[in-house]
Amino acid sequence: MEELKQAIILRSDLGMGPGKKCAQACHACLLSAEQAQNQTPGIYKSWKQSGQKKVVLKVPDLESLNGLYHMAKKMGIPAAIIQDAGLTQLEPGTTTAVGIGPATAEKIDKICGTLKLL
């Protein structure tokens, strides 16, 4: 079986505090995993049973984040883009993060293998 993983990518230009970053990453992880459960149930099940490997990365801006999301969708990989409700640090509707996968590590790396860790 191929290695499976999920990528969580956060914008670094928003000045989010550590707790906010964690919350947005959790939203991205959960929504992307839920999409995978429906879209690619076999991969989701294998990923879940093998430890739910994930990596948390950063991008400098909204344009970069949107590009990754659209690339994942074009490749048929489950992906979820997160927009903040605006209850604390950010304006309502601010796009903060994207979750990609789970999918094969090879596919995830094609999309975001050059990004830096958060």
VEXNU-159877 format. One record per atom (N, C-alpha, C): residue in one letter; atom name; x, y, z. Coordinates in Angstrom, 3 decimals, padded with zeros to 6 digits. Layout:
<node "A" "CA" <X Y Z>>
...
END
This chain:
<node "M" "N" <000.850 -001.199 000.000>>
<node "M" "CA" <000.000 000.000 000.000>>
<node "M" "C" <000.882 001.244 000.000>>
<node "E" "N" <000.505 002.196 -000.815>>
<node "E" "CA" <001.246 003.448 -000.884>>
<node "E" "C" <001.055 004.268 000.391>>
<node "E" "N" <002.045 005.106 000.683>>
<node "E" "CA" <001.942 006.006 001.830>>
<node "E" "C" <000.830 007.024 001.563>>
<node "L" "N" <000.010 007.258 002.589>>
<node "L" "CA" <-001.079 008.230 002.497>>
<node "L" "C" <-000.833 009.355 003.471>>
<node "K" "N" <-001.257 010.560 003.099>>
<node "K" "CA" <-001.161 011.682 004.030>>
<node "K" "C" <-002.131 012.785 003.623>>
<node "Q" "N" <-002.250 013.720 004.528>>
<node "Q" "CA" <-003.100 014.887 004.333>>
<node "Q" "C" <-002.228 016.123 004.533>>
<node "A" "N" <-002.507 017.163 003.772>>
<node "A" "CA" <-001.796 018.429 003.935>>
<node "A" "C" <-002.776 019.493 004.411>>
<node "I" "N" <-002.342 020.238 005.416>>
<node "I" "CA" <-003.103 021.374 005.927>>
<node "I" "C" <-002.233 022.599 005.656>>
<node "I" "N" <-002.782 023.573 004.940>>
<node "I" "CA" <-002.002 024.748 004.563>>
<node "I" "C" <-002.687 025.995 005.097>>
<node "L" "N" <-001.901 026.835 005.775>>
<node "L" "CA" <-002.408 028.075 006.367>>
<node "L" "C" <-001.741 029.281 005.727>>
<node "R" "N" <-002.493 030.366 005.634>>
<node "R" "CA" <-001.924 031.639 005.170>>
<node "R" "C" <-001.083 032.246 006.281>>
<node "S" "N" <000.088 032.767 005.915>>
<node "S" "CA" <000.972 033.379 006.913>>
<node "S" "C" <000.866 034.899 006.941>>
<node "D" "N" <000.014 035.466 006.090>>
<node "D" "CA" <-000.080 036.920 005.997>>
<node "D" "C" <-001.204 037.528 006.827>>
<node "L" "N" <-001.901 036.719 007.612>>
<node "L" "CA" <-003.076 037.221 008.322>>
<node "L" "C" <-002.805 037.620 009.766>>
<node "G" "N" <-001.649 037.290 010.308>>
<node "G" "CA" <-001.350 037.634 011.697>>
<node "G" "C" <-002.204 036.877 012.703>>
<node "M" "N" <-002.621 035.658 012.351>>
<node "M" "CA" <-003.426 034.864 013.278>>
<node "M" "C" <-002.574 034.436 014.470>>
<node "G" "N" <-003.170 034.444 015.649>>
<node "G" "CA" <-002.496 033.944 016.834>>
<node "G" "C" <-002.398 032.433 016.779>>
<node "P" "N" <-001.595 031.843 017.673>>
<node "P" "CA" <-001.418 030.384 017.659>>
<node "P" "C" <-002.722 029.600 017.808>>
<node "G" "N" <-003.597 030.039 018.684>>
<node "G" "CA" <-004.864 029.344 018.866>>
<node "G" "C" <-005.736 029.416 017.631>>
<node "K" "N" <-005.751 030.575 016.994>>
<node "K" "CA" <-006.540 030.759 015.773>>
<node "K" "C" <-006.010 029.858 014.668>>
<node "K" "N" <-004.680 029.795 014.537>>
<node "K" "CA" <-004.076 028.914 013.534>>
<node "K" "C" <-004.476 027.463 013.782>>
<node "C" "N" <-004.441 027.054 015.026>>
<node "C" "CA" <-004.818 025.673 015.372>>
<node "C" "C" <-006.273 025.400 015.013>>
<node "A" "N" <-007.149 026.329 015.339>>
<node "A" "CA" <-008.569 026.150 015.042>>
<node "A" "C" <-008.806 026.056 013.534>>
<node "Q" "N" <-008.159 026.917 012.763>>
<node "Q" "CA" <-008.338 026.903 011.313>>
<node "Q" "C" <-007.768 025.623 010.716>>
<node "A" "N" <-006.645 025.166 011.237>>
<node "A" "CA" <-006.059 023.903 010.770>>
<node "A" "C" <-007.001 022.736 011.063>>
<node "C" "N" <-007.618 022.758 012.234>>
<node "C" "CA" <-008.574 021.691 012.584>>
<node "C" "C" <-009.775 021.698 011.648>>
<node "H" "N" <-010.287 022.872 011.325>>
<node "H" "CA" <-011.401 022.961 010.373>>
<node "H" "C" <-010.992 022.352 009.030>>
<node "A" "N" <-009.799 022.718 008.548>>
<node "A" "CA" <-009.326 022.227 007.255>>
<node "A" "C" <-009.143 020.710 007.268>>
<node "C" "N" <-008.578 020.205 008.335>>
<node "C" "CA" <-008.354 018.765 008.474>>
<node "C" "C" <-009.678 018.006 008.438>>
<node "L" "N" <-010.607 018.444 009.253>>
<node "L" "CA" <-011.878 017.735 009.380>>
<node "L" "C" <-012.696 017.791 008.093>>
<node "L" "N" <-012.829 018.972 007.514>>
<node "L" "CA" <-013.660 019.090 006.309>>
<node "L" "C" <-013.062 018.335 005.129>>
<node "S" "N" <-011.756 018.389 004.982>>
<node "S" "CA" <-011.107 017.653 003.905>>
<node "S" "C" <-011.246 016.147 004.110>>
<node "A" "N" <-011.080 015.694 005.347>>
<node "A" "CA" <-011.239 014.268 005.649>>
<node "A" "C" <-012.674 013.808 005.393>>
<node "E" "N" <-013.644 014.637 005.739>>
<node "E" "CA" <-015.045 014.290 005.481>>
<node "E" "C" <-015.304 014.162 003.981>>
<node "Q" "N" <-014.704 015.058 003.202>>
<node "Q" "CA" <-014.851 014.950 001.749>>
<node "Q" "C" <-014.223 013.660 001.246>>
<node "A" "N" <-013.051 013.318 001.784>>
<node "A" "CA" <-012.378 012.080 001.383>>
<node "A" "C" <-013.220 010.859 001.750>>
<node "Q" "N" <-013.858 010.903 002.898>>
<node "Q" "CA" <-014.690 009.784 003.338>>
<node "Q" "C" <-015.793 009.516 002.313>>
<node "N" "N" <-016.332 010.568 001.717>>
<node "N" "CA" <-017.380 010.430 000.708>>
<node "N" "C" <-016.824 010.172 -000.690>>
<node "Q" "N" <-015.744 010.861 -001.045>>
<node "Q" "CA" <-015.210 010.836 -002.407>>
<node "Q" "C" <-014.288 009.643 -002.660>>
<node "T" "N" <-013.454 009.301 -001.680>>
<node "T" "CA" <-012.478 008.220 -001.826>>
<node "T" "C" <-012.490 007.380 -000.546>>
<node "P" "N" <-013.574 006.651 -000.296>>
<node "P" "CA" <-013.719 005.960 000.980>>
<node "P" "C" <-012.620 004.945 001.296>>
<node "G" "N" <-012.101 004.268 000.288>>
<node "G" "CA" <-011.030 003.301 000.533>>
<node "G" "C" <-009.758 003.970 001.022>>
<node "I" "N" <-009.401 005.071 000.387>>
<node "I" "CA" <-008.211 005.823 000.807>>
<node "I" "C" <-008.430 006.398 002.197>>
<node "Y" "N" <-009.599 006.946 002.435>>
<node "Y" "CA" <-009.906 007.504 003.755>>
<node "Y" "C" <-009.752 006.438 004.841>>
<node "K" "N" <-010.322 005.265 004.611>>
<node "K" "CA" <-010.273 004.187 005.604>>
<node "K" "C" <-008.833 003.745 005.861>>
<node "S" "N" <-008.057 003.577 004.805>>
<node "S" "CA" <-006.652 003.174 004.962>>
<node "S" "C" <-005.847 004.238 005.702>>
<node "W" "N" <-006.075 005.505 005.363>>
<node "W" "CA" <-005.385 006.618 006.028>>
<node "W" "C" <-005.734 006.637 007.511>>
<node "K" "N" <-006.995 006.459 007.818>>
<node "K" "CA" <-007.445 006.486 009.208>>
<node "K" "C" <-006.829 005.340 010.006>>
<node "Q" "N" <-006.753 004.182 009.393>>
<node "Q" "CA" <-006.215 003.008 010.079>>
<node "Q" "C" <-004.684 003.037 010.191>>
<node "S" "N" <-004.039 003.862 009.375>>
<node "S" "CA" <-002.569 003.879 009.371>>
<node "S" "C" <-001.983 005.072 010.134>>
<node "G" "N" <-002.777 005.705 010.978>>
<node "G" "CA" <-002.250 006.770 011.831>>
<node "G" "C" <-002.605 008.187 011.428>>
<node "Q" "N" <-003.345 008.362 010.346>>
<node "Q" "CA" <-003.818 009.685 009.916>>
<node "Q" "C" <-002.676 010.684 009.725>>
<node "K" "N" <-001.643 010.296 009.003>>
<node "K" "CA" <-000.485 011.159 008.770>>
<node "K" "C" <-000.917 012.465 008.114>>
<node "K" "N" <-000.361 013.555 008.638>>
<node "K" "CA" <-000.637 014.867 008.065>>
<node "K" "C" <000.568 015.773 008.234>>
<node "V" "N" <000.616 016.813 007.427>>
<node "V" "CA" <001.672 017.804 007.495>>
<node "V" "C" <001.006 019.177 007.457>>
<node "V" "N" <001.526 020.120 008.246>>
<node "V" "CA" <000.957 021.469 008.301>>
<node "V" "C" <001.981 022.428 007.700>>
<node "L" "N" <001.537 023.143 006.684>>
<node "L" "CA" <002.408 023.988 005.869>>
<node "L" "C" <001.877 025.413 005.821>>
<node "K" "N" <002.674 026.297 005.211>>
<node "K" "CA" <002.240 027.694 005.107>>
<node "K" "C" <002.464 028.232 003.701>>
<node "V" "N" <001.629 029.205 003.360>>
<node "V" "CA" <001.778 029.959 002.117>>
<node "V" "C" <001.710 031.445 002.463>>
<node "P" "N" <002.270 032.292 001.598>>
<node "P" "CA" <002.345 033.716 001.936>>
<node "P" "C" <001.064 034.513 001.748>>
<node "D" "N" <000.101 033.992 000.957>>
<node "D" "CA" <-001.052 034.832 000.624>>
<node "D" "C" <-002.235 034.023 000.101>>
<node "L" "N" <-003.327 034.715 -000.109>>
<node "L" "CA" <-004.566 034.106 -000.586>>
<node "L" "C" <-004.404 033.489 -001.972>>
<node "E" "N" <-003.724 034.175 -002.858>>
<node "E" "CA" <-003.542 033.675 -004.223>>
<node "E" "C" <-002.852 032.307 -004.215>>
<node "S" "N" <-001.831 032.162 -003.400>>
<node "S" "CA" <-001.118 030.882 -003.301>>
<node "S" "C" <-002.026 029.797 -002.754>>
<node "L" "N" <-002.801 030.132 -001.729>>
<node "L" "CA" <-003.711 029.164 -001.116>>
<node "L" "C" <-004.762 028.697 -002.117>>
<node "N" "N" <-005.363 029.634 -002.830>>
<node "N" "CA" <-006.370 029.297 -003.830>>
<node "N" "C" <-005.795 028.422 -004.940>>
<node "G" "N" <-004.566 028.714 -005.338>>
<node "G" "CA" <-003.912 027.919 -006.379>>
<node "G" "C" <-003.764 026.459 -005.980>>
<node "L" "N" <-003.384 026.220 -004.728>>
<node "L" "CA" <-003.236 024.847 -004.236>>
<node "L" "C" <-004.581 024.125 -004.201>>
<node "Y" "N" <-005.593 024.824 -003.733>>
<node "Y" "CA" <-006.940 024.253 -003.669>>
<node "Y" "C" <-007.406 023.830 -005.067>>
<node "H" "N" <-007.256 024.717 -006.031>>
<node "H" "CA" <-007.716 024.418 -007.388>>
<node "H" "C" <-006.896 023.300 -008.031>>
<node "M" "N" <-005.615 023.235 -007.729>>
<node "M" "CA" <-004.781 022.163 -008.246>>
<node "M" "C" <-005.252 020.809 -007.704>>
<node "A" "N" <-005.550 020.757 -006.406>>
<node "A" "CA" <-006.036 019.517 -005.802>>
<node "A" "C" <-007.349 019.087 -006.446>>
<node "K" "N" <-008.252 020.026 -006.594>>
<node "K" "CA" <-009.551 019.711 -007.205>>
<node "K" "C" <-009.369 019.199 -008.639>>
<node "K" "N" <-008.475 019.837 -009.384>>
<node "K" "CA" <-008.220 019.427 -010.767>>
<node "K" "C" <-007.667 018.010 -010.827>>
<node "M" "N" <-006.881 017.623 -009.801>>
<node "M" "CA" <-006.305 016.284 -009.744>>
<node "M" "C" <-007.274 015.259 -009.142>>
<node "G" "N" <-008.466 015.697 -008.745>>
<node "G" "CA" <-009.452 014.787 -008.182>>
<node "G" "C" <-009.187 014.412 -006.733>>
<node "I" "N" <-008.415 015.228 -006.035>>
<node "I" "CA" <-008.091 014.979 -004.636>>
<node "I" "C" <-009.071 015.762 -003.761>>
<node "P" "N" <-009.623 015.122 -002.729>>
<node "P" "CA" <-010.519 015.856 -001.833>>
<node "P" "C" <-009.804 017.068 -001.235>>
<node "A" "N" <-010.492 018.187 -001.209>>
<node "A" "CA" <-009.905 019.412 -000.662>>
<node "A" "C" <-011.017 020.304 -000.135>>
<node "A" "N" <-010.702 021.026 000.930>>
<node "A" "CA" <-011.671 021.936 001.539>>
<node "A" "C" <-010.996 023.264 001.826>>
<node "I" "N" <-011.631 024.327 001.415>>
<node "I" "CA" <-011.118 025.667 001.683>>
<node "I" "C" <-011.909 026.249 002.854>>
<node "I" "N" <-011.221 026.911 003.757>>
<node "I" "CA" <-011.825 027.373 005.002>>
<node "I" "C" <-011.954 028.893 005.000>>
<node "Q" "N" <-013.145 029.360 005.330>>
<node "Q" "CA" <-013.399 030.787 005.483>>
<node "Q" "C" <-013.850 031.037 006.916>>
<node "D" "N" <-013.226 031.993 007.561>>
<node "D" "CA" <-013.485 032.273 008.970>>
<node "D" "C" <-014.855 032.926 009.163>>
<node "A" "N" <-015.464 032.606 010.290>>
<node "A" "CA" <-016.771 033.179 010.622>>
<node "A" "C" <-016.664 034.631 011.079>>
<node "G" "N" <-015.469 035.069 011.448>>
<node "G" "CA" <-015.280 036.464 011.831>>
<node "G" "C" <-015.683 036.794 013.250>>
<node "L" "N" <-015.683 035.809 014.128>>
<node "L" "CA" <-016.114 036.053 015.503>>
<node "L" "C" <-014.990 036.571 016.410>>
<node "T" "N" <-013.738 036.423 015.976>>
<node "T" "CA" <-012.632 036.847 016.852>>
<node "T" "C" <-011.650 037.755 016.131>>
<node "Q" "N" <-010.630 037.199 015.525>>
<node "Q" "CA" <-009.506 037.985 015.008>>
<node "Q" "C" <-009.638 038.492 013.581>>
<node "L" "N" <-010.499 037.869 012.790>>
<node "L" "CA" <-010.545 038.166 011.357>>
<node "L" "C" <-011.922 038.644 010.926>>
<node "E" "N" <-011.948 039.274 009.765>>
<node "E" "CA" <-013.216 039.701 009.173>>
<node "E" "C" <-013.995 038.469 008.700>>
<node "P" "N" <-015.323 038.507 008.804>>
<node "P" "CA" <-016.121 037.377 008.313>>
<node "P" "C" <-015.805 037.066 006.850>>
<node "G" "N" <-015.664 035.787 006.553>>
<node "G" "CA" <-015.407 035.357 005.179>>
<node "G" "C" <-013.943 035.329 004.778>>
<node "T" "N" <-013.034 035.686 005.686>>
<node "T" "CA" <-011.608 035.651 005.364>>
<node "T" "C" <-011.180 034.203 005.117>>
<node "T" "N" <-010.580 033.947 003.964>>
<node "T" "CA" <-010.076 032.619 003.641>>
<node "T" "C" <-008.765 032.416 004.383>>
<node "T" "N" <-008.705 031.358 005.204>>
<node "T" "CA" <-007.573 031.165 006.109>>
<node "T" "C" <-006.723 029.937 005.815>>
<node "A" "N" <-007.350 028.870 005.327>>
<node "A" "CA" <-006.647 027.590 005.238>>
<node "A" "C" <-007.268 026.710 004.170>>
<node "V" "N" <-006.538 025.670 003.821>>
<node "V" "CA" <-007.059 024.631 002.945>>
<node "V" "C" <-006.564 023.284 003.454>>
<node "G" "N" <-007.434 022.305 003.390>>
<node "G" "CA" <-007.061 020.927 003.670>>
<node "G" "C" <-007.069 020.156 002.367>>
<node "I" "N" <-006.025 019.360 002.143>>
<node "I" "CA" <-005.912 018.572 000.919>>
<node "I" "C" <-005.689 017.110 001.309>>
<node "G" "N" <-006.551 016.264 000.808>>
<node "G" "CA" <-006.424 014.839 001.090>>
<node "G" "C" <-007.214 014.437 002.314>>
<node "P" "N" <-007.015 013.206 002.730>>
<node "P" "CA" <-005.902 012.324 002.443>>
<node "P" "C" <-005.895 011.789 001.012>>
<node "A" "N" <-004.663 011.575 000.553>>
<node "A" "CA" <-004.393 011.005 -000.760>>
<node "A" "C" <-003.006 010.379 -000.679>>
<node "T" "N" <-002.548 009.832 -001.777>>
<node "T" "CA" <-001.198 009.275 -001.747>>
<node "T" "C" <-000.198 010.402 -001.497>>
<node "A" "N" <000.867 010.066 -000.793>>
<node "A" "CA" <001.904 011.058 -000.508>>
<node "A" "C" <002.471 011.627 -001.807>>
<node "E" "N" <002.551 010.803 -002.830>>
<node "E" "CA" <003.069 011.251 -004.122>>
<node "E" "C" <002.206 012.380 -004.694>>
<node "K" "N" <000.895 012.215 -004.633>>
<node "K" "CA" <-000.009 013.247 -005.151>>
<node "K" "C" <000.044 014.511 -004.290>>
<node "I" "N" <000.047 014.337 -002.980>>
<node "I" "CA" <000.125 015.497 -002.081>>
<node "I" "C" <001.418 016.266 -002.340>>
<node "D" "N" <002.518 015.549 -002.504>>
<node "D" "CA" <003.811 016.201 -002.727>>
<node "D" "C" <003.864 016.939 -004.061>>
<node "K" "N" <003.128 016.458 -005.069>>
<node "K" "CA" <003.072 017.164 -006.348>>
<node "K" "C" <002.436 018.541 -006.172>>
<node "I" "N" <001.506 018.643 -005.244>>
<node "I" "CA" <000.803 019.900 -005.028>>
<node "I" "C" <001.584 020.825 -004.110>>
<node "C" "N" <002.095 020.297 -003.015>>
<node "C" "CA" <002.678 021.197 -001.999>>
<node "C" "C" <004.022 020.726 -001.451>>
<node "G" "N" <004.736 019.930 -002.212>>
<node "G" "CA" <006.022 019.424 -001.753>>
<node "G" "C" <007.110 020.465 -001.573>>
<node "T" "N" <006.930 021.653 -002.147>>
<node "T" "CA" <007.948 022.697 -002.017>>
<node "T" "C" <007.639 023.702 -000.905>>
<node "L" "N" <006.501 023.553 -000.253>>
<node "L" "CA" <006.109 024.514 000.796>>
<node "L" "C" <006.886 024.291 002.087>>
<node "K" "N" <006.999 025.339 002.871>>
<node "K" "CA" <007.673 025.280 004.176>>
<node "K" "C" <006.685 024.847 005.254>>
<node "L" "N" <007.216 024.159 006.262>>
<node "L" "CA" <006.410 023.794 007.418>>
<node "L" "C" <005.957 025.034 008.169>>
<node "L" "N" <004.763 024.949 008.754>>
<node "L" "CA" <004.278 026.054 009.583>>
<node "L" "C" <005.141 026.111 010.823>>
END
